[in-house]
Amino acid sequence: MEWMVEICYKPGFFNAQAHAVQKDIEDLGISGVKKVRTAQLYSIEGNIGEPELKLLCGELLADKITQQFRINRSSFIVHRASANSKTEGSTTRWIIEVWYKKGVTDAVADTVIKGAVDLGIKGIDTVKTGFKYEISGGLSSEQVERICRGLLANKVVQEYKIQ
C-alpha cells in the first residue's frame, strides 16, 4: 500500500521557507504573488497501517508544537508537468509538487526508514520525499513554469507537477 504524508506548519506559526520562496519569486521580477505555503511530502510504500504512520509522523516527521500532518492513501506518484490551477475570485491558486527523479539518492528518505525501525515500525519498503508549494496570486501559467524551473526544482535531479 502507498501512503502520502504531508507535513505543514500549524496556522499562526511562521514558515521561513514560504517567506523565502515568496521573496525569491519577487527577485525573479515576478509580481502578483499574494501568499506562499509550503509542505514536506513523504510517499511511503509497504505493509504499514495508519496507526503506525501516525506514530511515525508524531514522533519523527513533524514537530509536535509547530507542525501538523495529514495522511492520505495514495495511488499516484508525481512525475509530469501540467498547467492547471484553481481560481478563487481574482486570485489563482497554483499547487506545485517537486519530487526526486527515480534513481536519485534521497538521504532524507533513507533516514526516515532507519528512524521507523528505531521506533519499532516495520514493513516500510520505500520512502520518497518531496515538497509542495501552494502559490496564490495573479500569475499566468508561463510565470508559474518560470518559478518552477528557476526556483523550485533542479531539473537534473527533480521533477515537478503543477496542479
Secondary structure, 3 states (H helix, E strand, C coil): CEEEEEEEECCCCCCHHHHHHHHHHHHCCCCCEEEEEEEEEEEEEECCCHHHHHHHHHHHHCCCCCEEEEEEECCCCCCCCCCCCEEECCEEEEEEEEEECCCCCCHHHHHHHHHHHHCCCCCEEEEEEEEEEEEEECCCHHHHHHHHHHHHCCCCCEEEEEC
